[in-house]
Each structure stands twice: as C-alpha cells, then as structure tokens.
Amino acid sequence: MFEWLLEPLQYGFMWRALLASAMTGVICSVIGVYVILQGMAFFGDALAHIILPGIVVAYLVGWPLAVGALIVGIIAALGIGALSRRGELREDTAIGIVFAGSFALGVALLSTVSTYAVDLSHILFGNVLAVSAQDLWVIGGLGLLVLLTVGAFYKEFMVLAFDATLAVVLRLPATFLRYLLLVLIAVTIVVALQTVGIALMLAMLVTPAATAQLLTRRLWRMMLLAAAIGSLSNITGLYVSYYINIASGPAMVLVMTAVFLAVFLLRSGRNRLMENGDTARNAA
C-alpha cells in the first residue's frame, strides 16, 4: 500500500496535480454548500459553460486562460443577476438565454483554431496533469480569496441561505450579498477549470455538498464535511486515473458520485430500520 501511494509521486506533474486537486476540492465544496442550499445548481452549471468565450479569447490573444474566464464569468454573473432582478424575466430564463448564447459564441470562436478538437476536449474535461507552478499560485490565491470572503460574510450568507425573509427583516444587504455570492461562484469555477473542465464542473460544486447535507444540518459542519469529501475524492480519483489509465477529471467525479451513493444508501437503510423498529414498538 505504501509503495502504491508513493509510486505516482516520483513525477513532478503528479505533485502539482495532487495539490491542485486537493485545493479545488475544498474550494468548490465550500461554495457548493451555498449552491445547493439556495437551489442554484443550474446557475453553477450554466456559468461554467458561459465562461467559454472568455477562455477562447484569452487563448487566441495569448493571455492566461484564467484571466479571460474570470472577466467573462464575473460579467455574466452580474448580468444574470441584473436581468432577473428587474422581474421581467425569471432567473432560470435569463440563465438559459445567456448560457446558450455564450456557449455557442465560445464554440464558434474555438472552431477558428486549427487544433479545435484537442483544445475543446481539454477545456470541456480538464487536464489537471498539465497544471504548472504558476497555475497552482492562481488556484491558491483565488481560492484563498473565496474562502476569506465566505468567512467574512459567514453569518450573512447563512441567514440568506436558510431564510431570505429573515434577511430582509434584519435589514441585511440581500441584493449585495446575492451578487457577491454569484461572483464567488464565478471565481470558484475559474479555480476548478483545469481540474475537471467545463462539462464536469457541476459535479464538483454539487456532489460533495449534497453528500455532506445527508450527514449533517449544521452549516459549518456541512462545509467541513463537504471540503473533506471533495478533496479526498479528487485525490483518490487522481490515483485511480493513474493506475487504470483513464481521464483524471471523470475519475474524480466518479469517485465522489460513488461516495454520495454509498452515503445515500446507508442513510436510507438506517432510516428504514428505524421506521421498522418504531412500527414494531407500536404494534407491541
């Protein structure tokens, strides 16, 4: 077992990939708790696709991909919030329109590149093994910014997540907090872009948080559990991809999905046993 763990670590790219996977798992899972509590899964998935034009433009002009993705992601998040806030469009409608248009624009721009198929594959499904030292600094810096912001506004976000009406009664700046959360989701998606890519981003945001929600109802415990599940699933998935030679991003998602299913089935079985026990006691 010890040799099994150490063998991949002889390669420098595996060290970088492990660090990126662990950091991404923590950051996405913490923000993912707010995503599932506020029913924003569709927004997270859509925003992951909306940033494609920014990635392609950055690629074409030679900028770091994270710069283009971050600019477009923040603009899109604020734009969707503004469109739905006016009341003329439902939020899911605004998201759908921006999602479809932006993704189509990104694919159209990408089709002008000669290595179109290869580049699209890396963008859609990630390439964590190609993470550089500079990428690690970007992931760490942006991730720390997200976590510090969550910590600074922990109580306000908690009220907004569980009772939006109470937030209004307490005179919290609900609109500002909403926009801030949208921006944090956009930044988180940029952080995880190279790890799992656009297509699998939703799983990174939702699955560890949903698993943690099955185990606890306390927000801080949910965040800690989700972060642990996300980072350990990513690391395990990376090892699985190394030893059975499959893509790393899908392997990570498959591991965290297996963890969710195991927790869900165990919880369902436990609830069924408790119900049967209560029925037996009542009958007696």
N, C-alpha and C positions, 0 to 999 in steps of 0.2 A: 504493500500500500504506500509506504514511504517513497519507494522508487517511482511508483505510478504518479505520485504528486510532483516529484522533483523533475522528472524527465522533460516536460514541456518548458521548464524554467531555464533550461540551458540556452534558450533562444531569447534575444533581447526583445523581439517583437511580441513574445508571449507575456513578458513582464509588463510591457506597455498596455497590451490588450487587457490583462487582468486588472490593472489599475483603472483603466477607462471603464471596464465593465462594472467594477465594484462601485465607483463613484456615480456612474449613470444609474445603477440600480437604486441607490439611496435617494438621489435627487428626484428621479421620476416617480418613485413610490410615495415620497412625502407629498409632492404636488398631486399625485394621483388620488390621495385620500380626499382632497377637496373636490377633485373632478367627479368622483363617484357620489360624494355626499350631495353635491349640487346638480347631479344629473347632467354633467357636461361632457359625457363620453363622445357624443357626436361632434361637439366643438373641437375636442382634442384630436380626433381622427381627421377632421376636415382641415384644421390648421396645419397638421403635419404635411398634408398634400398642397396646401395653399402656398407654402414657402418654396415650392419647386422653382418658380420663375426667378426668385432671388438667388437660388443656388446656381442655376444655369447662367445667369448674367454674371455672377461672380466668377464662375468657371471660365466664361468666354473672355472676360477682361483681365483675368489673372489675379483676382483678389482671393483671399481666404474664403472658402465656401461659407464658413460660419457668419462672416460679415453680411453677405447677401441674404442669407437665411434669416438672420436676426432683424435686419431692416424690414424686410417684407413681412416677417411674422408679427412684429410689433404693429406695423401699419395695418395689417389685416385684422389683428385682434381689436384694435381701437376702432377700425372701420365697421366691423360687425357689431360691436357694442353700440356705436352711434346709430347705425341703421335700425337695429331692433329697439333701441330706446325711444325712438320717435313714435312708436306704436303703429306705424303704417305697415310694417312687416313683422311677422312672427320671427323670433330669433332663429328657429330652425330653417325657415325660408331664406333669411338673409345669409345664413351659413352655407346653405345649399347653392345659392347663386354664386357667391364669392368662391366657394370651393371648386365648382365645376369650371368656371371661367379661368381661375388662376392655374388650375392643374392643366387645362388644355393649353394655355399660353406657355407653361413650362415645357410641356412635351413638344409643342411646336418649335420653341427655341432650341430645345435639345436635339431635334431632328436635323438641325443645320450642322451639327457636329459630325465629323466623319466616323468617330468611334461611338456612335449613338447607342447601339445595343449594349455595349460593355458599360458605358457611363451610366445609362439608365438602370442597369442591374445593380450597380454599386449604390446608387442613390436610393433605389427602392428598398434594398435589402441590407444595406450597410456593409462595411468592410472594416471591422474592428481590428483585424490583424495588421492593417496599414496605419494605425494610429501612430503619430510621431510624438516626440517630446513636446513640440510646440502645441500639438493638439491637446496633450494632457494638461498643459498650463491653461488653455482656453476652457477645457471642461472643468478643471478645478476652480478657476476664477469665477466663471459664470455660475457654477454650481454653488459656490460659497455665497455669492450674491443672492441667489434664490433662497438658500437656507436661512441666511441672516434676515432677509425680508420677512420670511414666514415666521421666524422667531419674534421679530419686532412687532408684527401685527397678529400674533397668535390668537389673542382674546377676541379681537375684532373679527378675524376670519372665522373663528369658532361660532360666534353669535350669528354671523351671516350664513354659515353653512347649515346650522340647525334650526334657526328661526329668523327668517328675513323680516317678519313683522316686528319682532322684538328689537331688531337692529334699528328700525325706524323709530320705535318708541324711545329708545336710548339715544336717539339723535346721532347715530354713527354716520359717517360719510359713506353711505351704502354705494352710491354711484362711483365714487373714487375707489373704494375697495374692490368693487366689481371689475373696474378697468385694470386695477393693479393685479388682480388675480389672472385676468386674461393675458396681461403682459408676462407674468411669471410662467404661465403655461407655454407661451411662445418661446421664452428663453430656455425653458426645460426641454422643449422639442429640439431646439438647436443643439443643446448639450448632448442629447442622445442620438443625434442624426447619424453619426458614423458607426454607432454601435449596432443598431438594428434597422436603420434606414426608415424611409417614409412609410412603407407598407405595413411594417410591424410595430410602429410606434404606439398604437392604441393599446396593444397588449402590455407594453412596458408601463404605461400610465395606469391602466385599469386592473390588471390581473393581480399583482401583489397587494394593492389596496383592497380589492374585493375579498381576497383571501384573509387579510387581517380583519376585515369587518365581520367575518364569520366567527372570529375568535374573541373579539372584544368590542365594547361600545364606547370606551373611553378614548377621546381623540388622541391624546399624547401616546397612549399605548398602541393605538391603531397605527400611528405614524412610525413608531419604533419597530413594530412587527412587520409592517409593510416594507420598511427600509431593509430589515434583515432578510426578509424573503426575497426581495428584489435583487439585492447584491449577491446573496448566496446562489440564487437561481442563475444569475448571469455567469458567475464564476464556474458553477457546475456545468452549465451549457457550453462554456468555452472549452472545458476539459473534454466533454462529450464530443464536441466538434473535432477536437484534435485527434482523439483516439479512433473515431469511426469515420473520419474524413467527410463530414457534412458541413454545410454553411453554418457559421457561428451564430448569426442573428436568429435564424429559425430554431437552432438548437436551444438557445436561451429561452425563447418563447415557449417551446415545447416543455422545457423543464418547469417553468413557472406555471404553465397550464396543468401539468401533472400534479404539482403541489396543490393547486386550487382544487382539483378534482378529488384528491385524497382527503383534504380537509373537509370539503363539502360532503363526501360520502360518510366520513367518520362522524361528522356533526349530525347528519340525517339519521344514521344508525343509532346514535346516542339519544336523539330526540324520540325515535321510535320506541326504544327500550323504556324511556321514561314514561311515555304515553301508555305502554302496555302495563308497566308497573302501577300507574295510577288507576288504570281500568281494573286490574286485579284487586287492588286495595278497596276500591269502591264496591266491587262485587262481593268481597268478603264482608 
